[in-house]
Amino acid sequence: MQLKIMAEGITQIYNTMDCKVMNVGANDLALGGEFFSHIQSMAKFPMISANIISSKTGQP
C-alpha cells in the first residue's frame, strides 16, 4: 500500500512540474499492470518505453 501511495504522489509531483515525458522502467511496473494503468490515467504526460509488450495483444 505504501508503494502505491508513493507512486501516486510522484505522479502528482511530475504533473505539477509539467513533466513532458517519462521513460517507463521495471520499477514502474513492479506493482502490476492494473496499477500501472491507474498511474497512466493520473499522468498528464506521455509515458514511453522501447521494450514493453502487451501480454494480451503482443503489441508494443
Rosetta constraint file for C-alpha pairs under 8 A:
AtomPair CA 1 CA 5 HARMONIC 6.40 0.50
AtomPair CA 2 CA 6 HARMONIC 6.21 0.50
AtomPair CA 3 CA 7 HARMONIC 6.09 0.50
AtomPair CA 4 CA 8 HARMONIC 6.21 0.50
AtomPair CA 4 CA 31 HARMONIC 7.65 0.50
AtomPair CA 5 CA 9 HARMONIC 6.16 0.50
AtomPair CA 6 CA 10 HARMONIC 6.12 0.50
AtomPair CA 7 CA 11 HARMONIC 6.20 0.50
AtomPair CA 7 CA 39 HARMONIC 7.58 0.50
AtomPair CA 8 CA 12 HARMONIC 6.27 0.50
AtomPair CA 8 CA 39 HARMONIC 6.60 0.50
AtomPair CA 8 CA 42 HARMONIC 7.94 0.50
AtomPair CA 9 CA 13 HARMONIC 6.21 0.50
AtomPair CA 10 CA 14 HARMONIC 6.16 0.50
AtomPair CA 11 CA 15 HARMONIC 6.22 0.50
AtomPair CA 11 CA 39 HARMONIC 7.07 0.50
AtomPair CA 11 CA 42 HARMONIC 7.14 0.50
AtomPair CA 11 CA 43 HARMONIC 6.12 0.50
AtomPair CA 12 CA 16 HARMONIC 6.23 0.50
AtomPair CA 12 CA 42 HARMONIC 7.70 0.50
AtomPair CA 12 CA 43 HARMONIC 7.36 0.50
AtomPair CA 13 CA 17 HARMONIC 6.12 0.50
AtomPair CA 14 CA 18 HARMONIC 6.23 0.50
AtomPair CA 14 CA 19 HARMONIC 5.25 0.50
AtomPair CA 14 CA 43 HARMONIC 7.93 0.50
AtomPair CA 15 CA 19 HARMONIC 5.96 0.50
AtomPair CA 15 CA 43 HARMONIC 6.45 0.50
AtomPair CA 15 CA 44 HARMONIC 5.83 0.50
AtomPair CA 15 CA 45 HARMONIC 7.27 0.50
AtomPair CA 18 CA 45 HARMONIC 7.89 0.50
AtomPair CA 19 CA 45 HARMONIC 6.33 0.50
AtomPair CA 20 CA 45 HARMONIC 5.65 0.50
AtomPair CA 20 CA 46 HARMONIC 7.19 0.50
AtomPair CA 21 CA 45 HARMONIC 5.48 0.50
AtomPair CA 21 CA 46 HARMONIC 5.11 0.50
AtomPair CA 21 CA 47 HARMONIC 5.76 0.50
AtomPair CA 21 CA 48 HARMONIC 7.25 0.50
AtomPair CA 22 CA 45 HARMONIC 7.38 0.50
AtomPair CA 22 CA 46 HARMONIC 6.51 0.50
AtomPair CA 22 CA 47 HARMONIC 4.76 0.50
AtomPair CA 22 CA 48 HARMONIC 6.18 0.50
AtomPair CA 23 CA 47 HARMONIC 5.77 0.50
AtomPair CA 23 CA 48 HARMONIC 4.96 0.50
AtomPair CA 23 CA 49 HARMONIC 5.66 0.50
AtomPair CA 24 CA 28 HARMONIC 6.10 0.50
AtomPair CA 24 CA 29 HARMONIC 7.86 0.50
AtomPair CA 24 CA 47 HARMONIC 6.32 0.50
AtomPair CA 24 CA 48 HARMONIC 5.99 0.50
AtomPair CA 24 CA 49 HARMONIC 5.52 0.50
AtomPair CA 25 CA 29 HARMONIC 6.95 0.50
AtomPair CA 25 CA 49 HARMONIC 7.70 0.50
AtomPair CA 26 CA 30 HARMONIC 6.32 0.50
AtomPair CA 28 CA 36 HARMONIC 7.07 0.50
AtomPair CA 29 CA 33 HARMONIC 6.44 0.50
AtomPair CA 29 CA 36 HARMONIC 6.15 0.50
AtomPair CA 31 CA 35 HARMONIC 6.22 0.50
AtomPair CA 31 CA 36 HARMONIC 7.12 0.50
AtomPair CA 32 CA 36 HARMONIC 6.23 0.50
AtomPair CA 33 CA 37 HARMONIC 6.11 0.50
AtomPair CA 34 CA 38 HARMONIC 6.46 0.50
AtomPair CA 35 CA 39 HARMONIC 6.34 0.50
AtomPair CA 36 CA 40 HARMONIC 6.12 0.50
AtomPair CA 37 CA 41 HARMONIC 6.22 0.50
AtomPair CA 38 CA 42 HARMONIC 6.47 0.50
AtomPair CA 39 CA 43 HARMONIC 6.30 0.50
AtomPair CA 40 CA 47 HARMONIC 7.52 0.50
AtomPair CA 50 CA 60 HARMONIC 7.89 0.50
AtomPair CA 51 CA 60 HARMONIC 7.24 0.50
AtomPair CA 52 CA 60 HARMONIC 5.65 0.50
AtomPair CA 53 CA 57 HARMONIC 7.98 0.50
AtomPair CA 53 CA 58 HARMONIC 5.72 0.50
AtomPair CA 53 CA 59 HARMONIC 5.31 0.50
AtomPair CA 53 CA 60 HARMONIC 4.29 0.50
AtomPair CA 54 CA 58 HARMONIC 5.04 0.50
AtomPair CA 54 CA 59 HARMONIC 5.48 0.50
AtomPair CA 54 CA 60 HARMONIC 6.16 0.50
AtomPair CA 55 CA 59 HARMONIC 8.00 0.50
